[in-house]
Amino acid sequence: MDFAPSPRGREMLERLQAFMAEHVLPAEAAYREANHRLNGGSDWTRWQTVPLVDDLKEKARAAGLWNLFLPDPQLGAGLKTVEYAPLAEAMGRCEFAAEVFNCNAPDTGNMEVLYHYGSPDQKARWLAPLLRGEIRSVFCMTEPGVASSDATNMQATVREEGDALVLNGRKWWSTGLGHPRAQVAIFMGLSDEQAPDAHHRHSMVLVPLDTPGVKILRMLPAAGQYDPPYGHGEVQFDDVRVPKANLILGHGRGFEIAQGRLGPGRIHHCMRAIGAAEYALELMVARGLSRTAFGKPLLKLGGNLEKLAHARMAIDQARLLTLYAAWKIDTAGVRHAMTEISAIKVVAPNVLQSVVDQAIQIHGGCGLSDDVPLSGLHLMARALRLADGPDEVHCAMVARQELRRFQHRQEAA
């Protein structure tokens, strides 16, 4: 195993960090102010893009820092997963940085789906404008009426009718649904209820959001925050008709596509979480050394030095585990890295949540305010423990794989 960045990866990371330091991080406070002013409230129809983000995107593209996640050297940076991971960590230090480099979810995952599984026509119509950053996309999988931690419970349907596919169902927590530039969704639904294997019963379909029968019902607040201008929406599909050509890869291939989509995507999420944890730790140390109580710096009171040490160890452990998962995806493929992918999905958000909680405690009331980004990072961590599968599902995956290895050892003995 070798996690050292290649010369190409190191050069890209240095350029990204320099761009972040010069352009992105200094704009963080201005971004929050502008976003709050332009996009207050739940009425997503009034939400607007934040102009400074669009300006930064143009600068990033001109600097060659664009589509860094995509392994294709013609369309992206051409980096392996383990090479991209440190870049994702660097982006995690700022809430809007990933969008600046056209590397934000759910667009990255949707672009990967189209890149790996899309037809030439699908790529021309949807992948090309997504890669240019002209439009945004949505992923519609989770449903309000079932326990979505088991995706085979999905009730939304995809049925053939003549030369069309007809979609019905309700989806929610569809990230990016409120964005003014959101134009297309990837909809996953039950297409063959009789298939013997429950993981071959579902399909994915491209749905333009202006198709008749698509109705956005609301944006869902997460802990009271609507996350504009992206939003996490609830959307109804009532007899939505799209051409059969909008089917991705083939009937019954939905779970296959989902696994290919989520593997690298979890590396991205986890490394951004680690970057956010590093930022929270820096804020914690700076605050703890600059404020004095009872005659001592805060950092030297109440066991805070020990908490600092444990936070450092936890962050470094999470990073190494995530880099190992990325290396295994690159060398063995997603199917052979399922234990590691599930492990990091549990570890990284929990580390972030713990570190941010300690940083908030050091900051006192300020930690809950918008003067520092800690409350937003805490919400991000808590949400990640549910997004793409809750902790319990991923722990169950790790346990199943471990039992399988034990049984193989017993049989070989």
MOKAZI-V183837 format. One record per backbone hydrogen bond with DSSP energy under -0.5 kcal/mol. CO is the residue of the C=O (numbers start at 1). NH is the residue of the N-H. If there is no record, write none. Layout:
((CO NH) (CO NH))
This chain:
((6 10) (7 11) (8 12) (9 13) (10 14) (11 15) (12 16) (13 17) (14 18) (15 19) (16 20) (17 21) (18 22) (19 23) (19 24) (20 25) (24 27) (25 28) (27 31) (28 32) (29 33) (30 34) (31 35) (32 36) (33 37) (34 38) (35 39) (42 44) (43 46) (44 47) (49 51) (50 53) (50 54) (51 55) (52 56) (53 57) (54 58) (55 59) (56 60) (57 61) (58 62) (59 63) (60 65) (61 64) (64 66) (67 70) (67 77) (70 78) (70 79) (71 73) (72 76) (72 78) (80 84) (81 85) (82 86) (84 87) (84 88) (85 89) (86 90) (87 91) (88 92) (90 93) (91 94) (94 97) (96 99) (96 100) (97 101) (98 101) (98 103) (99 102) (101 67) (101 68) (104 107) (104 108) (106 110) (107 111) (108 112) (109 113) (110 114) (111 115) (112 116) (113 117) (113 118) (114 118) (117 249) (119 123) (120 124) (121 125) (122 126) (122 127) (123 128) (126 130) (127 131) (128 132) (129 133) (129 134) (129 135) (130 133) (136 183) (136 184) (138 140) (138 186) (139 141) (140 188) (142 172) (143 146) (146 148) (147 150) (149 151) (150 153) (151 154) (156 190) (157 168) (159 166) (161 164) (163 244) (164 161) (165 167) (165 242) (166 159) (167 240) (168 157) (169 237) (171 235) (173 175) (174 177) (174 233) (176 179) (179 182) (181 136) (183 209) (184 138) (185 187) (185 207) (186 140) (187 205) (189 203) (190 158) (192 195) (196 198) (197 200) (198 201) (201 191) (201 192) (202 254) (203 189) (204 248) (205 187) (207 185) (208 211) (211 214) (213 215) (213 238) (215 217) (215 236) (218 234) (219 221) (221 223) (222 225) (225 222) (227 230) (227 231) (230 178) (230 179) (231 176) (231 177) (232 220) (233 174) (234 217) (234 218) (235 171) (236 215) (236 238) (237 169) (237 239) (239 241) (240 167) (240 242) (242 165) (243 246) (244 247) (246 206) (247 249) (248 250) (250 253) (253 257) (254 258) (255 259) (256 260) (257 261) (258 262) (259 263) (260 264) (261 265) (262 266) (263 266) (263 267) (264 268) (265 269) (266 270) (267 271) (268 272) (269 273) (270 274) (271 275) (272 276) (273 277) (274 278) (275 279) (276 280) (277 281) (278 282) (279 283) (280 284) (281 285) (282 286) (283 287) (284 288) (285 289) (286 290) (287 291) (288 299) (291 298) (293 296) (296 293) (297 300) (298 301) (301 304) (303 307) (304 308) (305 309) (306 310) (307 311) (308 312) (309 313) (310 314) (311 315) (312 316) (313 317) (314 318) (315 319) (316 320) (317 321) (318 322) (319 323) (320 324) (321 325) (322 326) (323 327) (324 328) (325 329) (326 330) (327 331) (328 332) (328 333) (329 333) (333 336) (334 337) (335 338) (337 341) (338 342) (339 343) (340 344) (341 345) (342 346) (343 346) (343 347) (344 348) (346 350) (347 351) (348 352) (349 353) (350 354) (351 355) (352 356) (353 357) (354 358) (355 359) (356 360) (357 361) (358 362) (359 363) (360 364) (363 366) (364 367) (365 368) (366 369) (369 372) (369 375) (372 375) (373 377) (374 378) (375 379) (376 380) (377 381) (378 382) (379 383) (380 384) (381 385) (383 386) (383 387) (385 391) (386 389) (390 393) (390 394) (391 395) (392 396) (393 397) (394 398) (395 399) (396 400) (397 401) (398 402) (399 403) (400 404) (401 405) (402 406) (403 407) (404 408) (405 409) (406 410) (407 411) (408 412) (409 413))
